[in-house]
Amino acid sequence: MIKNEVDTLVIGGGQSGIAMSEHLSKHDIDHLVVEKNRIAEAWRSQRWDFLVTNGPRWNDRFPSLKMSGEPDGFVHHDDLADYFEAYADKINAPIQTNVEVTHVSEVEGDARYQVKTSKGQVLAKSIVVATGPFQHPVIPPVIPTTANVEQLHSQQYKNPDQLLDGAVLVIGSCASGVQIAKELNESGRSVYLSIGPHVRPPRRYRGKDIIWWMGVLGIWNDTEPTEEVVKGFAVSGTGTVDFRQLAHDGITLLGMTDNYQNGTLHFSDDLAATIDEGEQDYYKLLDAADKFIEDNGLDFPEEPEARNLPDMPECVTNPLTALHLKEANITSIIWATGFKNDYSWLDLDIFDEDGKPKHYQGVTDARGVYFLGLPFLTCRGSSFIWGVWHDASHIAHKIKVQNHYDTYDG
């Protein structure tokens, strides 16, 4: 059983829930964090074996606890989960694990919400939904399940040995798809990679990581998704994503996956244009970085070789637009195609017609109901570790102010 009354209930014990707990404690707000599995479970069990963060250690952390290891290095997902557990202990976060929330509803004649969980019911004046943006994997219904090929989402992928013998098709051009395709290729597999629109920044340029450049150039402060965000960022903790080089290393690049007919998968004839658009964005960022260095009189090392890309590979100049899966010996398809949210357990009128939360910087129209950890909650950094921490401060302040008005008796 869990305590049956609390001022604020935080749902989710990952990075968002832990950050929220820290800031609520700073304001002396009575609260409880519930997590249906273990602390930071997604980082432990829903990542492939060799995944590392996309940001360096000096950035992908909370302010008051550094990570062990080289600051410019990238932390393994298991170590990151350990970090969050240590942080929860450090701040003495009131987290109760193995508690699943099954229903949240208003209470008639009461300013509180009734929360049904697997361990009993809770009445809470405020609710913070901190379940994150990566809840349910999306596999587009392109290839029927009756096709003689194994299909799995990147969330389910662990390592090359997990897959059937044969070639592998990876679908997705952002960090997950590229890292998995590269790993499979290096393991000796024959790999095809279907890519769509993307932005391809450098991992590092003139001595600084892309995360640093996004900070000094003000990119993290964007408050609305730009075209490049909709495309997705092709950047990896394993290094710069260069699709030309991936092809020269043996990966066969394909355009965006279109449709499936009689054992053959068809692809859009857009591969060259897609790569060109990504590289134009790459050069724009280099130009912006060079201008920043010049404008600020900085003595950064020159890096002219960053503008010298490999020759365009044959699979791009003469692309395949159709692939018979059996003839290509493709036995596995990995969909690195993102996630969707499921808020069916929230019986509240706070969603749009597409089921997305209606909020302004995490604050909904339902009194005392907040969201944390969603992309662009307040800015571009909102779904990143450091961004979640700052957004949690914003939400905690909102709750404190509301409580102040609630308790003022004149």
Secondary structure, DSSP 8 states (H G I E B T S, - for coil): ---SEEEEEEE--SHHHHHHHHHHHHTT--EEEEESSSTTHHHHHSS-TT-B-SS-TTTSS-TT---SS-TTS--BHHHHHHHHHHHHHHTT--EEES--EEEEEE-TTSSSEEEEETTEEEEEEEEEE---S--EE---TTS-TTSSSEEEETTT---GGGS-SSEEEEE--SHHHHHHHHHHHHTT--EEEE--S-B---SEETTEEHHHHHHHTTGGG--S--HHHHH-B--BTTB---HHHHHHTT-EEE--EEEEETTEEEE-S-HHHHHHHHHHHHHHHHHHHHHHHHHTT------GGGG------HHHHS--SEEETTTTTEEEEEE---EE---TTB-SS-B-TTS-B--BTTB-SSTTEEE-S-TTSSSGGGGSHHHHHHHHHHHHHHHHHHHHHHH---
